Amino acid sequence: MNDLPTGTDQGPRHRSLTRRRFWQFGTAAAVTVGAASLMRGQFAGAADTAAASTAQDYFDRAAERSGDNPILTDLVAALSSGFTVPHPTAPEPLKIFDDVAVVSIGWVSATAILTSDGIILIDALTSPTDAQRTLVPGLQALGLDPATIKYVVVTHGHGDHFGGAQYLADTYGARVMMAPADWDALAAGKQANAPTRDLDITDGQELTLGDTTVTLHHTPGHTPGSVSPIFPVHWQGAAHTAMLWGGTGLPTATEDKRTYLASAQNFSSRMKRTAVDVELSNHPFCDHGLERMEELRGAPDSADNPFVVGTSDTQLFMKVMKDMVNGRILLDQESAGSATTATAMAATAPHTARCDC
């Protein structure tokens, strides 16, 4: 996987929460875990206004905002230095909304947006084998026809997201879409299973299929061409608006982290303008996604959908993300400063004659 360091541990287990309780665990400064829950969408302003001058200040603020909320604590973990990607058991495919299905291999997922004229697929898993043996039968198990996939939107140019795209293009005639910067990177890198260059994604592009319009926003940082969609969804007939952050793992270079931070700031503003109230991820270990799928699978007729978290709390998700990125940027600077100081001290230290007798 190119997104984050790989590993084999299963990661922490989180208790299941209903939607009513998920976002009651949003943090408040000076309120300890286990104290009276906040009302949905509320949290104390101290964490917003307190000055943050060190990396640890930002990490502490992210932890305060997250409290005991497993969606947010998963995000904090995924954006922490040294995070190891878990490889949980793949879930059975599931329609998480009336018009959205998820097919996953556990640590990475493909999201199918179901329109009146076919499927817009967000990402395509890791390989042609995944597409043939997991994605296609997964859609069929939900009563969906993979031959109706009209577009494959690749959120960024890493193999775990584009790996099955060319198989779908060759087999069903799907058009493959990616931002120009990542098409260019694939051409230069000659990565295995890279799709043939097809359609470019422009920033803010509206992709309409049938009765559904998906807006594709450039959110570079994770890669130069990362893209995050915003699109309408429905649960038991009620309309909602979803976002899917296109690339979670932080890049190595500090300047790329700054680009990531600017993207998060811009995207959160676009989310606010469009009243996004659903948070989704293509890596379900980043947002408690697998656990929410199982909660929904266990109560398919519930009016509460655990992916509907509300407009205030999708913004809270982005605030935690921005705190963690700010912290990682300062951590880079602090580490660089420490290294410079150590080098200067070594250069000016008195030299002691050495005897080899």
KEKE-3310 file (N, C-alpha, C; in steps of 0.2 Angstrom, whole numbers, plus 5000, padded with zeros to 4 digits):
npx = (5004:5003:4998:5000:5011:5013:5006:5002:4994:4979:4973:4965:4950:4934:4920:4903:4892:4877:4870:4864:4872:4885:4891:4889:4900:4909:4922:4925:4934:4942:4933:4931:4933:4919:4911:4896:4887:4890:4877:4872:4883:4888:4902:4914:4921:4934:4944:4944:4949:4960:4977:4989:5005:5015:5019:5014:5004:4994:4991:4986:4975:4968:4965:4957:4946:4942:4939:4930:4925:4924:4925:4933:4944:4950:4953:4963:4973:4976:4983:4994:5011:5021:5011:5003:4996:4981:4975:4961:4948:4939:4924:4907:4899:4889:4875:4875:4868:4852:4856:4870:4883:4895:4910:4922:4939:4943:4954:4954:4942:4930:4918:4901:4891:4874:4865:4851:4855:4865:4881:4892:4908:4918:4935:4944:4949:4963:4969:4968:4964:4957:4946:4940:4937:4932:4926:4917:4909:4904:4896:4887:4881:4873:4863:4866:4872:4887:4891:4885:4893:4898:4907:4924:4930:4945:4952:4965:4982:4987:4991:4982:4970:4968:4970:4961:4955:4958:4954:4940:4937:4941:4933:4920:4918:4920:4923:4938:4943:4954:4964:4974:4987:4990:4988:4999:5010:5008:5011:5025:5030:5027:5019:5013:4998:4993:4980:4976:4978:4964:4950:4952:4951:4944:4945:4932:4923:4908:4901:4889:4877:4863:4851:4859:4872:4889:4901:4917:4932:4948:4960:4974:4989:4990:4993:4999:4988:4976:4959:4943:4926:4909:4893:4875:4865:4853:4843:4832:4823:4825:4834:4852:4869:4884:4902:4918:4933:4948:4961:4970:4982:4997:5009:5027:5036:5037:5032:5023:5014:5009:5002:4992:4986:4981:4972:4963:4957:4951:4942:4934:4927:4920:4912:4904:4897:4889:4881:4886:4882:4886:4899:4912:4924:4938:4946:4942:4948:4951:4941:4932:4924:4922:4916:4904:4898:4894:4886:4875:4872:4867:4855:4846:4834:4833:4830:4840:4855:4872:4882:4877:4881:4879:4879:4887:4896:4902:4910:4918:4925:4934:4940:4948:4956:4963:4970:4978:4986:4992:5000:5008:5016:5022:5029:5038:5046:5051:5059:5068:5074:5080:5089:5098:5103:5110:5120:5126:5131:5140:5149:5156:5161:5174:5189:5196:5212:5216:5223:5232:5239)
npy = (4994:5011:5022:5022:5016:4999:4985:4971:4970:4969:4981:4992:4987:4993:4998:4995:5008:5016:5028:5038:5039:5040:5053:5060:5059:5068:5080:5090:5104:5102:5092:5077:5060:5050:5058:5068:5067:5077:5087:5082:5088:5098:5106:5111:5128:5131:5123:5127:5140:5141:5144:5137:5132:5122:5106:5096:5103:5104:5091:5087:5095:5089:5077:5081:5086:5074:5065:5051:5047:5035:5036:5048:5046:5035:5042:5051:5042:5037:5047:5049:5050:5036:5027:5011:5002:4993:4976:4971:4958:4956:4964:4958:4963:4978:4989:5004:5015:5020:5022:5019:5008:4998:4989:4980:4976:4975:4984:4993:5001:5001:5012:5012:5022:5023:5026:5032:5029:5020:5015:5025:5023:5024:5023:5007:4996:4985:4978:4969:4956:4958:4966:4957:4946:4950:4963:4963:4951:4955:4967:4960:4952:4960:4963:4971:4976:4974:4978:4990:4999:5015:5025:5025:5033:5038:5041:5044:5042:5029:5012:5004:5010:5012:5000:4990:4996:4996:4983:4984:4994:4987:4976:4980:4992:5004:5021:5029:5040:5052:5064:5076:5078:5066:5056:5060:5057:5043:5039:5043:5035:5021:5011:4995:4988:5000:5011:5014:5031:5041:5050:5067:5074:5089:5103:5105:5099:5094:5079:5071:5058:5050:5053:5059:5070:5071:5080:5084:5087:5094:5089:5090:5084:5072:5065:5073:5074:5071:5068:5073:5068:5075:5071:5067:5057:5045:5039:5028:5035:5048:5063:5066:5073:5068:5066:5061:5059:5059:5055:5049:5046:5055:5064:5063:5074:5091:5102:5096:5092:5104:5108:5098:5102:5115:5110:5103:5113:5121:5111:5108:5120:5120:5109:5114:5124:5116:5109:5096:5081:5068:5057:5048:5036:5030:5021:5011:5010:5022:5029:5022:5014:5000:4995:5003:4999:4986:4988:4994:4984:4975:4982:4985:4991:5002:5019:5027:5030:5026:5032:5044:5059:5072:5090:5098:5089:5083:5094:5094:5083:5087:5097:5090:5083:5094:5099:5088:5088:5101:5099:5089:5095:5105:5096:5091:5103:5105:5094:5096:5107:5102:5094:5102:5110:5100:5097:5109:5110:5099:5103:5114:5109:5106:5098:5082:5075:5060:5044:5031:5021)
npz = (5000:4996:5003:5018:5031:5030:5039:5050:5061:5070:5075:5087:5095:5095:5105:5099:5094:5094:5082:5089:5100:5095:5092:5103:5111:5107:5111:5126:5132:5148:5152:5158:5151:5152:5159:5159:5144:5129:5120:5104:5091:5098:5107:5118:5117:5121:5116:5103:5103:5111:5112:5101:5101:5100:5093:5101:5108:5098:5095:5108:5107:5097:5103:5113:5107:5101:5111:5117:5106:5093:5080:5078:5086:5079:5067:5072:5076:5064:5058:5065:5069:5064:5063:5060:5048:5050:5046:5044:5044:5029:5026:5022:5007:5007:5006:5011:5010:5003:4990:4989:4989:4997:4994:5001:5005:5018:5023:5013:5003:4990:4984:4978:4969:4966:4953:4943:4930:4930:4938:4947:4952:4966:4967:4965:4972:4974:4963:4947:4950:4963:4958:4949:4958:4970:4969:4958:4961:4973:4971:4963:4973:4980:4971:4961:4944:4938:4925:4923:4927:4924:4926:4934:4947:4952:4967:4970:4964:4969:4971:4978:4975:4962:4956:4951:4941:4927:4923:4925:4915:4903:4904:4905:4899:4906:4910:4915:4928:4934:4942:4933:4938:4945:4935:4927:4936:4937:4924:4924:4933:4930:4936:4942:4936:4933:4926:4909:4903:4903:4907:4913:4929:4933:4945:4956:4947:4940:4939:4931:4931:4926:4938:4947:4953:4956:4964:4961:4970:4969:4981:4985:4992:5000:4988:4973:4965:4972:4975:4981:4983:4984:4986:4983:4994:5000:5013:5018:5010:5014:5011:5011:5012:5006:5010:5004:5010:5000:5002:5015:5023:5029:5019:5017:5016:5022:5016:5008:5017:5021:5010:5010:5022:5018:5008:5016:5023:5013:5008:5019:5020:5008:5011:5021:5014:5007:5015:5021:5028:5030:5033:5025:5021:5011:5017:5029:5042:5046:5051:5059:5050:5047:5058:5059:5048:5051:5062:5055:5047:5056:5060:5049:5046:5054:5058:5061:5054:5055:5048:5045:5052:5054:5051:5059:5065:5054:5051:5063:5062:5052:5058:5068:5059:5054:5065:5068:5057:5057:5069:5065:5056:5063:5071:5062:5060:5073:5075:5065:5070:5082:5076:5070:5080:5087:5078:5077:5090:5091:5082:5088:5100:5111:5106:5111:5113:5107:5113:5107:5113)
capx = (5000:5007:4995:5003:5015:5009:5007:4997:4990:4972:4971:4961:4943:4930:4913:4898:4888:4872:4871:4862:4878:4892:4893:4889:4907:4913:4925:4925:4940:4941:4928:4934:4929:4914:4907:4889:4889:4887:4872:4874:4885:4891:4908:4916:4925:4940:4948:4945:4952:4966:4983:4993:5012:5019:5016:5010:4998:4989:4989:4982:4968:4964:4963:4951:4940:4939:4936:4929:4922:4929:4926:4938:4950:4953:4957:4969:4978:4979:4987:4999:5018:5022:5004:5004:4989:4978:4972:4955:4944:4935:4916:4902:4897:4883:4872:4875:4862:4848:4859:4877:4885:4902:4913:4929:4944:4945:4958:4953:4936:4927:4911:4897:4885:4870:4861:4846:4858:4871:4885:4899:4912:4924:4940:4943:4953:4971:4972:4963:4961:4952:4941:4937:4935:4929:4922:4912:4904:4901:4891:4881:4878:4869:4858:4869:4875:4894:4891:4882:4898:4900:4914:4928:4933:4951:4953:4972:4986:4990:4989:4976:4964:4967:4972:4956:4951:4958:4950:4933:4937:4942:4928:4913:4919:4919:4928:4942:4944:4959:4967:4980:4994:4991:4989:5006:5014:5008:5015:5032:5032:5026:5017:5009:4991:4990:4975:4978:4975:4957:4947:4955:4946:4945:4943:4925:4919:4901:4900:4881:4875:4856:4848:4864:4878:4894:4906:4924:4936:4955:4962:4981:4993:4992:4996:4998:4981:4971:4952:4938:4919:4904:4887:4869:4863:4847:4842:4825:4820:4827:4840:4858:4874:4890:4909:4923:4940:4951:4968:4971:4989:5001:5015:5033:5039:5034:5029:5017:5009:5006:4997:4987:4982:4977:4966:4958:4954:4947:4937:4929:4923:4915:4907:4900:4892:4884:4878:4887:4881:4888:4906:4914:4932:4940:4950:4938:4951:4952:4935:4927:4920:4919:4911:4898:4895:4891:4880:4870:4870:4863:4849:4845:4828:4833:4830:4847:4861:4878:4886:4874:4883:4876:4884:4892:4901:4907:4915:4922:4930:4939:4944:4952:4961:4968:4974:4984:4991:4996:5004:5014:5020:5027:5034:5044:5050:5054:5064:5073:5078:5084:5095:5102:5106:5114:5125:5130:5135:5145:5155:5159:5163:5181:5191:5200:5217:5215:5229:5231:5244)
capy = (5000:5017:5027:5023:5011:4993:4980:4965:4969:4970:4987:4992:4985:4998:4995:4997:5013:5019:5035:5043:5040:5041:5060:5063:5058:5074:5082:5097:5105:5101:5087:5070:5054:5047:5064:5069:5067:5083:5086:5081:5094:5103:5105:5118:5132:5132:5119:5131:5147:5140:5145:5130:5134:5117:5100:5093:5107:5102:5084:5087:5098:5084:5072:5084:5086:5067:5062:5044:5045:5031:5039:5053:5043:5032:5047:5053:5036:5036:5053:5050:5047:5029:5023:5005:5000:4986:4972:4967:4954:4959:4963:4956:4970:4981:4995:5008:5020:5017:5023:5019:5002:4997:4983:4981:4970:4976:4990:4998:5000:5004:5014:5012:5027:5020:5032:5030:5027:5016:5016:5029:5019:5028:5018:5000:4991:4985:4974:4966:4951:4961:4968:4951:4941:4953:4969:4961:4947:4959:4971:4955:4949:4966:4963:4976:4974:4978:4980:4996:5004:5020:5029:5024:5039:5036:5047:5046:5038:5024:5006:5001:5013:5011:4993:4986:5001:4994:4977:4987:4997:4982:4971:4983:4999:5010:5027:5030:5047:5054:5071:5076:5077:5059:5053:5061:5053:5036:5039:5043:5029:5015:5007:4990:4989:5007:5011:5019:5037:5042:5056:5071:5077:5096:5105:5107:5096:5090:5072:5069:5051:5049:5058:5060:5074:5071:5086:5081:5093:5093:5090:5088:5083:5065:5064:5079:5074:5068:5071:5071:5069:5077:5069:5066:5051:5044:5034:5027:5041:5055:5066:5069:5075:5064:5068:5055:5062:5055:5052:5051:5046:5061:5063:5064:5081:5096:5106:5092:5092:5111:5107:5094:5106:5119:5106:5101:5119:5122:5106:5109:5126:5117:5104:5118:5127:5111:5106:5089:5078:5061:5056:5042:5035:5024:5017:5011:5010:5029:5032:5017:5012:4993:4994:5006:4994:4980:4991:4995:4977:4972:4985:4988:4995:5008:5026:5030:5027:5028:5036:5051:5062:5079:5095:5101:5084:5082:5099:5092:5078:5090:5101:5085:5082:5100:5099:5083:5090:5106:5096:5085:5101:5108:5091:5091:5109:5104:5089:5099:5112:5099:5091:5108:5112:5095:5097:5115:5109:5095:5107:5119:5106:5105:5091:5079:5071:5053:5040:5024:5017)
capz = (5000:4996:5007:5024:5032:5031:5045:5050:5067:5069:5077:5093:5094:5098:5106:5094:5096:5089:5079:5094:5104:5092:5092:5110:5114:5105:5117:5128:5136:5155:5153:5157:5148:5157:5162:5155:5136:5126:5115:5097:5087:5103:5110:5121:5113:5123:5111:5097:5104:5115:5107:5100:5099:5099:5090:5106:5109:5092:5096:5113:5105:5093:5108:5117:5102:5099:5117:5117:5099:5090:5073:5078:5088:5073:5063:5076:5076:5057:5056:5070:5066:5065:5062:5056:5045:5052:5040:5047:5040:5024:5028:5017:5004:5010:5004:5017:5009:4998:4984:4990:4991:4999:4993:5004:5007:5025:5024:5008:5000:4984:4985:4972:4969:4962:4950:4938:4924:4931:4944:4948:4957:4968:4968:4962:4975:4973:4958:4943:4954:4967:4954:4947:4963:4976:4968:4954:4964:4979:4968:4961:4979:4982:4966:4956:4938:4937:4918:4923:4930:4919:4928:4939:4949:4956:4971:4969:4960:4973:4968:4981:4973:4955:4954:4947:4936:4920:4922:4924:4909:4898:4904:4905:4895:4911:4909:4921:4929:4939:4942:4929:4942:4946:4928:4925:4941:4935:4918:4925:4938:4927:4942:4940:4935:4931:4920:4903:4904:4900:4908:4918:4933:4935:4952:4956:4941:4941:4935:4931:4928:4927:4942:4952:4952:4960:4963:4962:4972:4970:4988:4985:4998:5000:4982:4970:4962:4976:4974:4986:4981:4988:4982:4987:4996:5003:5018:5019:5007:5017:5008:5014:5007:5009:5008:5005:5009:4995:5003:5022:5025:5028:5015:5021:5015:5026:5011:5006:5023:5021:5004:5013:5027:5014:5005:5021:5025:5008:5007:5024:5018:5003:5015:5025:5010:5004:5021:5021:5035:5030:5032:5022:5019:5007:5021:5035:5048:5048:5053:5062:5045:5047:5064:5057:5043:5055:5066:5051:5045:5062:5061:5042:5046:5058:5055:5062:5050:5058:5043:5045:5058:5055:5048:5064:5066:5049:5052:5069:5059:5048:5063:5071:5054:5053:5071:5068:5052:5060:5074:5061:5052:5069:5074:5057:5062:5080:5074:5061:5074:5086:5073:5068:5086:5089:5074:5079:5097:5090:5078:5092:5106:5111:5104:5115:5110:5109:5114:5104:5116)
cpx = (5004:5004:4999:5007:5011:5011:5002:4993:4983:4969:4966:4954:4939:4923:4908:4894:4883:4873:4869:4868:4884:4895:4892:4895:4912:4916:4924:4931:4938:4935:4931:4930:4925:4910:4900:4891:4886:4881:4875:4876:4888:4897:4911:4921:4932:4945:4949:4949:4959:4972:4987:5000:5017:5015:5011:5003:4992:4987:4985:4975:4964:4961:4957:4945:4937:4936:4936:4925:4926:4930:4932:4944:4954:4956:4963:4975:4981:4983:4993:5006:5019:5016:5006:4997:4987:4975:4967:4952:4940:4928:4913:4900:4890:4881:4871:4870:4858:4851:4867:4878:4893:4905:4920:4933:4946:4948:4957:4946:4934:4920:4907:4891:4881:4865:4855:4848:4864:4875:4891:4902:4918:4929:4939:4947:4960:4973:4966:4960:4956:4946:4937:4934:4932:4924:4916:4907:4901:4896:4885:4878:4873:4863:4860:4872:4882:4894:4888:4887:4900:4906:4917:4932:4939:4953:4960:4976:4990:4987:4983:4970:4963:4968:4967:4953:4952:4954:4943:4932:4937:4936:4921:4913:4918:4925:4931:4944:4949:4961:4973:4986:4995:4992:4997:5011:5014:5012:5023:5034:5031:5024:5013:5002:4988:4986:4978:4974:4969:4955:4951:4949:4948:4942:4936:4921:4913:4901:4892:4880:4867:4854:4853:4870:4883:4899:4912:4929:4943:4957:4969:4984:4995:4995:4995:4991:4975:4964:4947:4931:4914:4898:4881:4868:4856:4847:4835:4821:4822:4834:4846:4863:4881:4896:4913:4930:4945:4958:4970:4978:4993:5007:5021:5036:5034:5030:5022:5012:5006:5001:4991:4983:4978:4971:4961:4954:4949:4941:4932:4925:4918:4910:4902:4895:4887:4881:4879:4886:4882:4896:4908:4921:4933:4944:4946:4941:4952:4946:4930:4922:4917:4914:4904:4894:4891:4886:4874:4867:4865:4856:4847:4839:4828:4833:4836:4852:4867:4883:4883:4876:4881:4882:4889:4897:4905:4912:4920:4927:4935:4943:4950:4958:4966:4972:4980:4989:4995:5002:5010:5019:5025:5031:5040:5049:5054:5060:5070:5077:5082:5090:5100:5106:5111:5121:5130:5134:5141:5151:5159:5162:5171:5184:5196:5205:5216:5222:5228:5236:5241)
cpy = (5006:5023:5028:5017:5004:4989:4975:4965:4971:4977:4986:4990:4991:4995:4998:5003:5015:5026:5040:5045:5042:5048:5064:5062:5063:5077:5089:5098:5105:5096:5081:5065:5051:5052:5064:5070:5074:5082:5085:5087:5099:5101:5111:5121:5133:5129:5123:5137:5146:5141:5138:5132:5128:5111:5097:5097:5105:5095:5083:5090:5093:5079:5075:5084:5079:5064:5054:5042:5041:5033:5044:5050:5038:5036:5050:5048:5036:5042:5054:5047:5040:5024:5016:5003:4993:4983:4968:4963:4958:4958:4960:4963:4972:4988:4999:5014:5017:5017:5023:5012:5002:4990:4984:4975:4971:4983:4995:4996:5003:5006:5015:5017:5025:5025:5028:5027:5023:5018:5021:5025:5023:5023:5011:4995:4990:4982:4971:4960:4953:4963:4962:4947:4944:4959:4967:4957:4951:4963:4966:4953:4954:4967:4969:4973:4977:4980:4987:5001:5009:5023:5026:5030:5037:5042:5049:5041:5033:5017:5003:5005:5013:5004:4989:4990:4998:4988:4980:4990:4992:4978:4974:4990:5005:5015:5028:5037:5048:5061:5071:5075:5070:5055:5054:5057:5046:5035:5039:5037:5022:5010:5001:4991:4996:5007:5015:5025:5038:5049:5060:5073:5084:5098:5108:5104:5093:5085:5070:5062:5050:5055:5060:5064:5073:5076:5083:5087:5091:5094:5087:5088:5076:5062:5071:5080:5071:5072:5068:5073:5071:5075:5067:5059:5051:5038:5033:5033:5048:5057:5068:5070:5072:5067:5061:5058:5057:5052:5054:5051:5053:5060:5065:5071:5086:5100:5102:5092:5099:5111:5103:5098:5111:5116:5105:5107:5121:5117:5107:5115:5124:5113:5109:5122:5122:5107:5098:5086:5071:5061:5049:5042:5029:5019:5017:5011:5017:5032:5027:5014:5005:4992:4997:5002:4989:4982:4992:4989:4974:4975:4989:4992:5001:5014:5029:5026:5030:5032:5043:5054:5069:5084:5097:5096:5082:5088:5098:5087:5082:5095:5096:5084:5088:5100:5094:5085:5096:5103:5092:5090:5103:5103:5090:5097:5108:5099:5091:5103:5108:5096:5096:5110:5107:5095:5103:5114:5104:5098:5111:5115:5105:5098:5088:5075:5064:5049:5033:5019:5010)
cpz = (5000:5000:5014:5025:5033:5037:5045:5056:5066:5071:5083:5091:5098:5099:5101:5098:5091:5087:5084:5098:5101:5093:5099:5114:5111:5111:5119:5132:5144:5157:5153:5154:5154:5160:5157:5148:5134:5121:5108:5094:5092:5105:5112:5117:5115:5118:5105:5098:5108:5110:5107:5097:5098:5096:5095:5108:5104:5094:5102:5112:5101:5098:5112:5113:5101:5105:5116:5111:5095:5082:5073:5081:5083:5068:5066:5075:5069:5054:5061:5067:5068:5065:5058:5054:5047:5045:5043:5042:5035:5026:5021:5014:5007:5007:5011:5016:5004:4991:4984:4992:4993:4998:4996:5005:5014:5026:5019:5005:4994:4986:4979:4973:4964:4959:4945:4931:4924:4937:4942:4953:4959:4971:4966:4965:4972:4967:4953:4947:4959:4964:4952:4952:4969:4974:4964:4958:4970:4976:4966:4967:4981:4976:4961:4950:4937:4930:4917:4925:4924:4920:4934:4941:4954:4960:4971:4967:4964:4971:4971:4980:4966:4952:4950:4942:4929:4918:4921:4917:4903:4898:4903:4901:4900:4909:4916:4922:4935:4937:4937:4932:4943:4940:4926:4930:4939:4929:4919:4929:4935:4932:4939:4941:4934:4925:4915:4904:4900:4902:4914:4922:4934:4942:4951:4950:4944:4937:4936:4928:4930:4932:4947:4949:4957:4959:4965:4964:4972:4978:4988:4991:4999:4994:4979:4967:4966:4975:4979:4984:4986:4983:4987:4989:4999:5008:5020:5016:5009:5013:5012:5009:5010:5006:5008:5004:5005:4997:5010:5024:5024:5024:5020:5021:5019:5021:5008:5011:5023:5015:5007:5018:5023:5011:5010:5023:5019:5007:5013:5023:5013:5006:5018:5020:5007:5009:5021:5028:5035:5029:5030:5021:5015:5011:5028:5041:5050:5051:5056:5057:5045:5052:5062:5052:5046:5059:5061:5048:5050:5063:5054:5042:5050:5055:5056:5058:5053:5054:5043:5052:5059:5053:5053:5065:5060:5049:5058:5066:5055:5053:5066:5066:5054:5059:5071:5062:5054:5065:5070:5058:5058:5071:5069:5059:5068:5079:5070:5065:5079:5083:5071:5074:5088:5085:5076:5086:5095:5086:5083:5099:5106:5110:5109:5112:5112:5108:5111:5107:5119)
residu = (MET:ASN:ASP:LEU:PRO:THR:GLY:THR:ASP:GLN:GLY:PRO:ARG:HIS:ARG:SER:LEU:THR:ARG:ARG:ARG:PHE:TRP:GLN:PHE:GLY:THR:ALA:ALA:ALA:VAL:THR:VAL:GLY:ALA:ALA:SER:LEU:MET:ARG:GLY:GLN:PHE:ALA:GLY:ALA:ALA:ASP:THR:ALA:ALA:ALA:SER:THR:ALA:GLN:ASP:TYR:PHE:ASP:ARG:ALA:ALA:GLU:ARG:SER:GLY:ASP:ASN:PRO:ILE:LEU:THR:ASP:LEU:VAL:ALA:ALA:LEU:SER:SER:GLY:PHE:THR:VAL:PRO:HIS:PRO:THR:ALA:PRO:GLU:PRO:LEU:LYS:ILE:PHE:ASP:ASP:VAL:ALA:VAL:VAL:SER:ILE:GLY:TRP:VAL:SER:ALA:THR:ALA:ILE:LEU:THR:SER:ASP:GLY:ILE:ILE:LEU:ILE:ASP:ALA:LEU:THR:SER:PRO:THR:ASP:ALA:GLN:ARG:THR:LEU:VAL:PRO:GLY:LEU:GLN:ALA:LEU:GLY:LEU:ASP:PRO:ALA:THR:ILE:LYS:TYR:VAL:VAL:VAL:THR:HIS:GLY:HIS:GLY:ASP:HIS:PHE:GLY:GLY:ALA:GLN:TYR:LEU:ALA:ASP:THR:TYR:GLY:ALA:ARG:VAL:MET:MET:ALA:PRO:ALA:ASP:TRP:ASP:ALA:LEU:ALA:ALA:GLY:LYS:GLN:ALA:ASN:ALA:PRO:THR:ARG:ASP:LEU:ASP:ILE:THR:ASP:GLY:GLN:GLU:LEU:THR:LEU:GLY:ASP:THR:THR:VAL:THR:LEU:HIS:HIS:THR:PRO:GLY:HIS:THR:PRO:GLY:SER:VAL:SER:PRO:ILE:PHE:PRO:VAL:HIS:TRP:GLN:GLY:ALA:ALA:HIS:THR:ALA:MET:LEU:TRP:GLY:GLY:THR:GLY:LEU:PRO:THR:ALA:THR:GLU:ASP:LYS:ARG:THR:TYR:LEU:ALA:SER:ALA:GLN:ASN:PHE:SER:SER:ARG:MET:LYS:ARG:THR:ALA:VAL:ASP:VAL:GLU:LEU:SER:ASN:HIS:PRO:PHE:CYS:ASP:HIS:GLY:LEU:GLU:ARG:MET:GLU:GLU:LEU:ARG:GLY:ALA:PRO:ASP:SER:ALA:ASP:ASN:PRO:PHE:VAL:VAL:GLY:THR:SER:ASP:THR:GLN:LEU:PHE:MET:LYS:VAL:MET:LYS:ASP:MET:VAL:ASN:GLY:ARG:ILE:LEU:LEU:ASP:GLN:GLU:SER:ALA:GLY:SER:ALA:THR:THR:ALA:THR:ALA:MET:ALA:ALA:THR:ALA:PRO:HIS:THR:ALA:ARG:CYS:ASP:CYS)
# end
